[in-house]
Amino acid sequence: NRLARMLDPAGGARPRFSVAASRLRRCTVGLIDRAHRADLRAVLAHRAPWIREVQMTADAEVHVADVTHTLGDEPVKSYGVGAHVKGIPQVPTGVRDAQRNHWYGSESRWLRRNLSASARRLLEEFNDVDVPLYHLGVQLFKRQAAEAKLHFFREAVQKQGALAGMEPNIALNLTFLNDSSWAYHFDGLGLRMTRFMTDGLKCLLTSRAMQCARFLQMPWPDDRDAVVSLDEVRHLIREAFPHGGAAYLVD
């Protein structure tokens, strides 16, 4: 119930569907898999037009995580040390989607396709709040996508003054990357990428007690979360890392 716990941190190990659902209804919802990419683009262009779509340039190096594997009926064990995936690799060419982990995404599809009914029931029982919350999120996403398309359709009618054969062009502004590594982008900012930097940013950007406790090496229960004020987060970072760390992350 990870999604439900994120939306209802006060609920602890037993998040409340009613609270999580109420908060989810106030969110812009996105499904990020390829099947829903056009609808996601419409939702973001309508509700958050400042967000840019990221693509890799044609000459960017292909990473193993960019490769999709078409898998047969053999068990998937690439997560084992030195294991080999028996599949047909599909290597992208040209300008391409910057989404990563296609390799493991293809494994995930294989696992979902081959799950037994009993295993599926067990997972649904274990995530008994997230399952209905996910179905609600899908409904919200479809509704928001329809609203976005209607908005762009009306906008096109006003600009063009005609309906016949008209398809509104829905697009986000694009950013092209030559490299997808964290270090590449931090170097461009004049900063050295470290685990300290990324963990500290997660704490600062989320202001979540669980995330910050991990970064600050403070005791905190695994089944409970809370929002911490940004001023308190900065104070804790300065106390934990007075020599350089606070200046690196906060000041």
C-alpha positions as CSV (number, residue, x, y, z in Angstrom):
1,N,0.0,0.0,0.0
2,R,2.8,2.4,-0.8
3,L,0.7,4.8,-2.8
4,A,-2.0,4.9,-0.1
5,R,0.6,5.5,2.6
6,M,2.1,8.4,0.6
7,L,-1.3,10.0,0.4
8,D,-2.3,9.2,4.0
9,P,1.0,9.2,6.0
10,A,-0.9,9.7,9.3
11,G,-2.6,6.3,8.7
12,G,0.7,4.5,9.2
13,A,0.6,0.8,8.4
14,R,-3.2,0.9,7.7
15,P,-3.8,3.9,5.4
16,R,-7.4,4.9,5.0
17,F,-8.8,4.6,1.5
18,S,-11.3,7.5,2.0
19,V,-8.5,9.9,2.9
20,A,-6.1,8.7,0.2
21,A,-8.9,8.8,-2.4
22,S,-10.0,12.3,-1.4
23,R,-6.4,13.6,-1.8
24,L,-5.8,11.7,-5.1
25,R,-8.9,13.5,-6.6
26,R,-7.1,16.8,-6.0
27,C,-4.0,15.6,-8.0
28,T,-3.1,15.7,-11.7
29,V,-2.8,11.9,-12.4
30,G,-0.6,10.3,-15.0
31,L,-0.1,6.8,-16.3
32,I,3.5,6.8,-17.7
33,D,3.6,3.5,-19.7
34,R,3.8,3.7,-23.5
35,A,0.1,2.7,-24.0
36,H,-1.1,5.9,-22.4
37,R,1.7,8.2,-23.7
38,A,-0.6,10.4,-25.9
39,D,-3.1,10.9,-23.1
40,L,-0.4,11.7,-20.6
41,R,1.0,14.3,-23.1
42,A,-2.4,15.9,-23.4
43,V,-2.9,16.0,-19.6
44,L,0.5,17.6,-19.0
45,A,0.2,20.1,-21.9
46,H,-3.2,21.2,-20.4
47,R,-2.5,21.2,-16.7
48,A,1.3,21.6,-16.4
49,P,2.6,23.1,-19.7
50,W,5.9,24.1,-18.1
51,I,6.9,20.4,-18.0
52,R,9.1,19.4,-20.9
53,E,9.2,16.0,-22.7
54,V,12.7,14.5,-22.6
55,Q,14.2,12.6,-25.5
56,M,17.6,11.2,-26.3
57,T,19.5,12.5,-29.4
58,A,20.1,10.1,-32.3
59,D,23.8,9.8,-31.5
60,A,23.4,9.3,-27.7
61,E,25.0,6.1,-26.5
62,V,22.5,3.2,-26.1
63,H,22.5,1.9,-22.5
64,V,21.3,-1.6,-21.5
65,A,18.3,0.0,-19.8
66,D,17.2,1.4,-23.1
67,V,16.9,-2.0,-24.6
68,T,13.5,-3.8,-24.7
69,H,13.5,-7.6,-24.6
70,T,10.7,-9.6,-26.3
71,L,10.4,-12.6,-24.0
72,G,9.1,-16.0,-24.7
73,D,7.9,-18.6,-22.1
74,E,11.2,-19.1,-20.4
75,P,11.4,-18.0,-16.7
76,V,13.0,-14.5,-16.3
77,K,16.0,-14.4,-14.0
78,S,18.0,-11.4,-15.0
79,Y,17.9,-10.0,-11.5
80,G,20.1,-12.9,-10.4
81,V,23.9,-12.4,-10.4
82,G,25.3,-13.2,-13.8
83,A,21.9,-14.4,-15.0
84,H,21.0,-14.3,-18.7
85,V,17.6,-13.2,-20.2
86,K,16.5,-15.4,-23.0
87,G,14.8,-12.9,-25.2
88,I,15.0,-11.0,-28.5
89,P,16.6,-7.6,-27.8
90,Q,15.1,-4.6,-29.5
91,V,17.7,-1.8,-29.6
92,P,16.4,1.7,-30.2
93,T,17.7,3.9,-33.0
94,G,17.4,7.5,-33.9
95,V,15.8,10.1,-31.6
96,R,14.2,8.1,-28.9
97,D,12.2,8.2,-25.6
98,A,14.4,9.0,-22.6
99,Q,12.4,6.7,-20.4
100,R,14.8,4.2,-18.8
101,N,14.6,0.6,-17.6
102,H,12.9,-0.9,-20.7
103,W,14.9,-4.1,-19.9
104,Y,13.2,-4.6,-16.6
105,G,9.9,-3.3,-17.9
106,S,9.8,-6.1,-20.3
107,E,10.5,-8.5,-17.5
108,S,7.7,-7.0,-15.5
109,R,5.3,-7.5,-18.4
110,W,6.4,-11.1,-18.6
111,L,5.8,-11.6,-14.9
112,R,2.4,-10.0,-15.0
113,R,1.3,-12.1,-17.9
114,N,2.4,-15.3,-16.2
115,L,1.3,-14.7,-12.7
116,S,-0.9,-17.5,-11.3
117,A,-4.4,-16.6,-10.1
118,S,-3.4,-17.4,-6.5
119,A,-0.3,-15.2,-6.7
120,R,-2.3,-12.4,-8.1
121,R,-4.9,-12.7,-5.3
122,L,-2.1,-12.7,-2.7
123,L,-0.6,-9.5,-4.2
124,E,-4.0,-7.8,-4.3
125,E,-4.7,-8.8,-0.6
126,F,-1.3,-7.5,0.4
127,N,-2.1,-4.1,-1.4
128,D,-5.7,-4.1,-0.4
129,V,-5.9,-0.2,-0.3
130,D,-3.6,0.4,-3.3
131,V,-5.6,-1.8,-5.7
132,P,-8.9,0.2,-5.5
133,L,-6.9,3.4,-5.3
134,Y,-5.1,2.5,-8.5
135,H,-8.5,1.8,-10.3
136,L,-9.7,5.2,-9.1
137,G,-6.5,6.8,-10.4
138,V,-7.1,5.3,-13.8
139,Q,-10.6,6.7,-13.9
140,L,-9.3,10.1,-12.9
141,F,-6.6,10.0,-15.5
142,K,-9.0,9.1,-18.3
143,R,-11.4,11.9,-17.2
144,Q,-8.5,14.4,-17.1
145,A,-7.3,13.3,-20.5
146,A,-10.8,13.7,-22.0
147,E,-11.0,17.2,-20.4
148,A,-7.6,18.1,-21.9
149,K,-8.4,16.9,-25.4
150,L,-11.7,18.8,-25.3
151,H,-9.8,22.0,-24.2
152,F,-7.4,21.7,-27.2
153,F,-10.2,20.8,-29.6
154,R,-12.1,24.0,-28.6
155,E,-8.9,26.0,-28.8
156,A,-8.3,24.7,-32.3
157,V,-11.9,25.5,-33.3
158,Q,-11.5,29.1,-32.2
159,K,-8.2,29.5,-34.1
160,Q,-9.1,27.7,-37.3
161,G,-12.9,28.3,-37.4
162,A,-13.5,24.9,-39.0
163,L,-14.2,21.3,-37.8
164,A,-13.8,19.2,-40.9
165,G,-10.9,16.8,-40.6
166,M,-9.4,18.8,-37.8
167,E,-6.9,17.1,-35.4
168,P,-5.6,19.4,-32.6
169,N,-1.9,19.2,-32.3
170,I,-1.0,18.4,-28.7
171,A,2.7,18.6,-27.8
172,L,5.0,19.4,-25.0
173,N,8.2,21.4,-25.4
174,L,11.1,19.1,-26.0
175,T,14.5,18.8,-24.3
176,F,17.1,16.6,-26.0
177,L,19.8,14.8,-24.0
178,N,23.1,13.3,-25.2
179,D,23.7,11.3,-22.0
180,S,21.3,10.0,-19.4
181,S,23.6,9.6,-16.4
182,W,23.2,11.7,-13.2
183,A,26.8,12.7,-13.3
184,Y,26.5,14.2,-16.8
185,H,23.8,16.6,-15.7
186,F,25.4,17.5,-12.4
187,D,28.7,18.2,-14.1
188,G,26.9,20.7,-16.4
189,L,25.8,22.6,-13.3
190,G,29.3,22.6,-11.9
191,L,28.4,20.2,-9.2
192,R,29.9,16.8,-8.3
193,M,27.2,14.1,-8.2
194,T,27.4,11.9,-5.1
195,R,25.1,9.6,-3.2
196,F,25.1,12.3,-0.5
197,M,23.8,14.8,-3.0
198,T,21.0,12.6,-4.4
199,D,19.8,11.4,-1.0
200,G,19.9,14.9,0.4
201,L,17.9,16.2,-2.5
202,K,15.3,13.5,-1.9
203,C,14.9,14.6,1.7
204,L,14.7,18.3,0.8
205,L,12.3,17.9,-2.1
206,T,9.9,15.5,-0.4
207,S,10.1,16.8,3.2
208,R,9.0,13.3,4.3
209,A,10.1,11.9,7.6
210,M,11.0,8.4,6.3
211,Q,13.2,9.8,3.5
212,C,14.9,12.4,5.7
213,A,15.5,9.9,8.6
214,R,17.3,7.6,6.1
215,F,19.5,10.4,4.9
216,L,20.2,11.8,8.4
217,Q,20.6,8.3,9.9
218,M,18.0,9.0,12.5
219,P,15.6,6.3,14.0
220,W,12.2,6.3,12.4
221,P,9.6,3.5,12.1
222,D,9.2,1.9,8.7
223,D,5.4,1.8,8.9
224,R,4.8,5.5,9.5
225,D,5.4,8.7,7.7
226,A,4.9,12.4,8.2
227,V,5.5,15.7,6.5
228,V,8.2,17.8,8.1
229,S,8.4,21.6,7.5
230,L,11.2,22.7,5.2
231,D,12.7,25.0,7.9
232,E,12.9,22.0,10.2
233,V,14.5,19.8,7.5
234,R,17.1,22.5,6.8
235,H,17.8,22.8,10.6
236,L,18.3,19.0,10.9
237,I,20.7,18.9,7.9
238,R,22.7,21.7,9.5
239,E,22.9,19.9,12.8
240,A,23.8,16.5,11.2
241,F,26.3,17.8,8.7
242,P,27.7,21.1,10.1
243,H,31.1,20.9,8.3
244,G,30.4,21.3,4.6
245,G,27.3,19.2,4.1
246,A,24.9,22.1,5.1
247,A,26.7,24.5,2.7
248,Y,26.6,21.9,0.0
249,L,22.9,21.2,0.2
250,V,21.2,24.0,2.0
251,D,23.2,27.3,1.9
